[in-house]
Structure formats: C-alpha cells, structure tokens
Amino acid sequence: MKFKPFCILSFILLVIASCDHSEEKEYAYEAKVLGVNIDCGIYEIQFLSKLEEVKAKFGNSPITGIYIGNNLPEELQEEDLIIQLNCRLPSSNEIGVCTFFGPSYPWVYIVDAKKK
C-alpha cells in the first residue's frame, strides 16, 4: 500500500521536471547599431520601432530615433547590426562626458540586448 503513494508522487515530480520552463525574453525595441559617436566615444543606436514611444520616454533627438546607447554589450558593438533591446533612462552617474562637436543626442541605458 505504501508503494502507490510513492508512485503517484514520483509521477508528479517527473511531470513537473520534464516541463519546459524556458521563456523567451521579450524585448521592447528594435534598433540598428550605427557606430561610435565621435563626441562621446560610445555607440549610437537608431531605434527602428515604436519611435513615438521612444521620443516620449527618452526625449527628442536632433535626428529621429538616434540615441547614445550606453552599456551596449561588447558582442553587439558592430556597425549596421540590427538588435532587439530593453533600455531605460540613465541615472546621472551613467551619463558620460561629450565634446559637443556634433549634434547632442539623448542617452539611453541598455538593460539587455540581443542580435536579431
């Protein structure tokens, strides 16, 4: 009689362990890596999706959709690469110094990103 509860418990644990718990992370935006900004030495990104939302959240940019992408992972620092990313407004200590020779782009802090 003790064997039956053991079998039931084992079966339940086997079913739970065999379930696929992996979830695809969702990324809010799609962008193109443009290259290193000559003023700041940090990569620029150009948002390709949700431009109105980007503008409302991160501010106006002199050229639509172009922002300084602080914290872009090294493996994604490749010109013309299309990426998916999540980002936020940077805190004051996450904004670097720029020389202001060119247009001044707003900054975003990249939380996570992947190659599309």
matplotlib code that plots the C-alpha trace (Angstrom):
import matplotlib.pyplot as plt

x = [0.0, 2.8, 4.1, 1.1, 1.6, 5.3, 4.5, 2.0, 4.5, 7.2, 5.0, 4.0, 7.7, 8.6, 5.9, 7.0, 10.7, 10.0, 8.0, 9.8, 10.2, 12.2, 10.6, 11.7, 12.6, 10.6, 12.4, 10.6, 12.5, 14.4, 17.3, 20.3, 23.9, 25.3, 28.9, 30.9, 29.8, 32.8, 31.9, 31.3, 33.2, 30.1, 28.0, 25.0, 21.8, 18.9, 15.6, 13.6, 10.4, 8.0, 9.5, 6.7, 7.1, 10.9, 10.6, 8.1, 10.2, 13.7, 13.2, 13.7, 16.7, 18.1, 17.9, 14.8, 15.5, 19.2, 20.4, 23.7, 23.4, 25.3, 26.0, 25.7, 27.2, 30.6, 29.5, 26.8, 29.2, 29.1, 28.1, 24.8, 23.9, 20.1, 19.4, 16.5, 16.8, 15.3, 16.5, 15.8, 16.7, 20.2, 20.9, 23.2, 26.3, 25.6, 26.0, 29.5, 31.3, 30.9, 32.8, 29.8, 31.5, 28.5, 24.8, 24.0, 22.0, 20.0, 21.3, 19.6, 20.9, 20.7, 19.5, 19.8, 20.0, 20.5, 21.2, 18.0]
y = [0.0, 2.4, 1.8, 3.5, 7.0, 6.7, 6.0, 8.9, 11.3, 10.1, 10.5, 14.1, 15.1, 13.5, 15.5, 18.8, 18.2, 17.4, 20.6, 23.3, 26.2, 28.4, 31.6, 33.7, 37.1, 39.9, 43.0, 46.3, 47.8, 47.1, 49.2, 49.5, 49.9, 53.0, 53.1, 55.1, 58.6, 60.9, 63.2, 60.6, 57.5, 55.4, 53.6, 55.3, 53.3, 54.2, 52.9, 51.3, 50.6, 52.4, 55.8, 57.9, 55.8, 56.3, 60.0, 60.3, 58.2, 59.3, 62.8, 64.4, 63.7, 66.0, 63.1, 61.0, 57.8, 58.2, 58.0, 57.3, 53.6, 53.3, 49.8, 48.1, 44.6, 44.2, 41.4, 43.7, 46.6, 46.1, 48.7, 48.1, 45.3, 45.0, 44.3, 43.9, 45.7, 46.8, 50.2, 52.9, 56.5, 56.6, 57.8, 60.9, 58.7, 56.7, 59.7, 60.3, 63.4, 64.5, 67.2, 68.7, 68.9, 67.3, 67.1, 66.3, 63.1, 61.9, 58.9, 55.6, 52.9, 49.5, 46.9, 43.9, 43.3, 40.5, 40.2, 40.0]
z = [0.0, 0.7, -2.9, -4.5, -2.9, -3.8, -7.4, -7.6, -6.1, -8.4, -11.4, -10.4, -9.8, -13.2, -15.0, -13.3, -14.0, -17.7, -18.4, -20.4, -18.1, -20.5, -21.6, -24.5, -23.1, -24.6, -26.0, -26.2, -29.1, -32.3, -33.2, -35.6, -34.2, -36.0, -34.8, -32.2, -31.6, -32.2, -29.3, -26.6, -27.8, -27.1, -29.7, -31.2, -31.9, -34.1, -33.0, -35.7, -33.8, -31.6, -32.4, -30.8, -27.6, -27.7, -28.1, -25.3, -22.9, -23.8, -25.2, -28.6, -30.7, -33.4, -35.9, -35.4, -33.5, -32.8, -29.3, -27.4, -26.3, -23.1, -21.9, -25.3, -24.8, -26.5, -28.7, -30.2, -30.9, -34.7, -37.2, -39.1, -36.7, -36.0, -32.4, -30.0, -26.7, -23.4, -22.1, -19.6, -18.8, -17.5, -14.0, -13.6, -13.0, -16.2, -18.5, -19.8, -21.0, -24.6, -26.5, -28.3, -31.7, -33.3, -32.5, -28.9, -28.8, -25.8, -23.8, -23.1, -20.8, -22.4, -19.8, -22.1, -25.8, -28.4, -32.0, -34.1]

ax = plt.figure().add_subplot(projection="3d")
ax.plot(x, y, z, "-o")
ax.set_aspect("equal")
plt.show()
